[in-house]
Amino acid sequence: LDTGRMQLVTLDGMVEQSSSKRIVVGALVVNRRGEILILKRHKNEEVLPGVWELPGGKREAGESTTDALLREVREETGLAVMIIGPVSVFNYRVTKQGEVRDITQINFLARPKASAPQVTLSREHEDFRWVREHELRQHRMTSEVKAAIKEAFRLALV
C-alpha cells in the first residue's frame, strides 16, 4: 500500500519520515514605488527563525493556488492584493517535528488593492520591510527567496 510517505535514513542512522510534496505559495507584493514586501519570521518560529521571507504559506486541500495566495497574504499582512501572474517556482525541504517536508513554492507578483497599503503582521512574523533590489543583501533570507525577488526585478515586473 502506497501511503505517499517515504523513509529517509540520515548519516547518523536516524530514520525520518517524509510527507508527500506540499504546495506553498509566495507573494511578491510590489507597491507603487516599486518596492517588494518582505516579512521577518518570528524569532520563536521552529523553522528559519529571524529569516526574511515572502508573505505566503501552504495551500489547503481543495483550495486553488490563487485562493491560497490571497488568503495567506491577508492572514500574514492584512493586505488585500490583486494577483498579476506567476514569477518563479522553487523546491526545498524542511524538517519539522522529525518529519521531512518536500515543498514546492510557487511565487506570484501581486499588487495591493489599497493605494496606501497598511501592513498588519500575524504572530508568525515580527517585522516587515518594503525593499528594492540593492537592499536585499541587508536582510538574511534564503537564496531561493532572494532569487525569486531578483527575478521579479529582472523581468521588470515591478
C-alpha positions in Angstrom: 0.0 0.0 0.0 1.5 3.3 -1.0 0.9 5.9 1.7 2.6 8.7 -0.1 5.4 8.7 2.6 8.9 7.5 2.4 11.6 6.9 4.9 14.9 8.8 4.8 17.9 7.5 6.7 20.3 10.2 7.8 24.1 9.9 8.0 23.8 9.1 11.7 21.4 6.2 11.0 18.3 8.0 12.3 15.1 7.4 10.3 13.0 10.4 9.4 9.6 10.3 7.8 8.9 12.4 4.7 5.4 13.5 3.7 4.3 13.8 0.1 5.1 17.1 -1.6 3.4 20.2 -0.4 2.4 23.2 -2.4 3.2 26.5 -0.9 2.5 30.0 -2.4 4.6 33.1 -2.1 3.6 36.7 -2.9 6.0 39.3 -4.4 3.8 42.2 -3.3 5.0 45.3 -5.0 3.9 48.8 -4.0 3.6 51.9 -6.2 7.2 52.8 -5.5 8.4 49.5 -7.0 9.4 48.0 -3.6 8.7 44.4 -2.7 7.3 43.4 0.7 9.4 41.0 2.8 8.5 39.6 6.3 10.8 38.7 9.1 9.9 35.3 10.7 9.4 35.5 14.4 12.5 34.5 16.5 10.4 31.8 18.2 9.5 30.0 14.9 10.7 26.4 14.7 11.8 26.7 11.1 14.1 29.5 10.0 13.6 31.9 13.0 14.5 35.5 12.2 14.8 34.9 8.5 13.2 37.3 5.9 10.7 35.7 3.5 7.8 36.5 1.2 4.2 36.5 2.5 2.6 33.2 1.8 2.0 29.7 3.0 0.5 26.3 2.5 -2.3 25.6 0.0 -5.1 23.8 1.8 -6.8 20.7 0.4 -9.4 21.6 -2.2 -8.1 25.2 -2.4 -7.0 26.8 -5.6 -3.5 28.2 -5.8 -4.7 31.7 -6.3 -7.2 31.5 -3.4 -4.4 30.2 -1.2 -2.2 33.1 -2.1 -5.0 35.7 -1.5 -5.8 34.1 1.9 -2.2 33.7 3.1 -1.3 37.3 2.2 -4.4 38.6 4.0 -3.6 36.4 7.1 0.1 37.3 7.3 -0.1 41.0 6.3 -3.7 42.2 6.5 -3.5 43.2 2.8 -5.9 42.6 0.0 -4.0 42.1 -3.2 -4.5 41.6 -6.9 -2.5 38.8 -8.5 -0.6 39.9 -11.6 0.9 36.5 -12.5 3.5 33.8 -11.7 7.2 34.7 -11.4 9.1 31.7 -10.2 9.0 28.2 -8.7 11.5 26.6 -6.3 11.7 23.5 -4.2 13.1 23.0 -0.7 13.0 20.6 2.3 12.1 21.4 5.8 12.4 19.1 8.8 9.8 19.9 11.4 9.0 17.6 14.4 11.1 14.8 12.9 9.2 15.0 9.6 10.9 15.9 6.3 8.6 18.0 4.1 9.3 18.3 0.4 7.9 21.6 -0.6 7.3 23.3 -4.0 6.8 27.1 -3.7 5.0 29.0 -6.5 5.7 32.7 -6.4 3.3 35.3 -7.9 3.6 39.0 -8.4 0.8 40.9 -6.7 -0.2 44.5 -6.0 -2.0 45.9 -3.0 -5.6 46.9 -3.8 -5.2 49.9 -1.4 -3.3 52.9 -2.7 -1.5 53.3 0.7 -1.3 49.7 2.0 -1.0 49.3 5.8 0.7 46.1 6.8 -0.7 44.3 9.9 1.6 41.4 10.8 0.4 38.0 12.1 2.1 36.3 15.1 4.4 34.3 12.7 6.3 37.5 11.9 8.0 40.2 13.9 8.8 42.8 11.3 8.4 43.8 7.6 10.1 45.9 5.0 9.4 47.3 1.6 12.7 46.7 -0.3 14.4 47.5 -3.5 16.8 45.0 -5.1 20.0 46.7 -3.8 18.7 46.4 -0.2 18.4 42.5 -0.3 21.9 41.9 1.0 20.9 43.8 4.2 18.4 41.1 5.1 19.1 37.5 5.9 17.0 35.3 3.6 17.3 32.0 1.8 19.0 32.0 -1.6 15.7 30.8 -3.2 13.7 33.8 -1.9 16.4 36.2 -2.9 16.4 34.7 -6.4 12.6 35.0 -6.7 12.8 38.7 -5.7 15.7 39.3 -8.1 13.7 37.5 -10.9 10.8 39.9 -10.3 13.1 42.9 -10.6 14.9 41.3 -13.7 11.7 40.8 -15.5 10.9 44.5 -14.9 7.6 43.4 -13.4 8.0 46.0 -10.6 
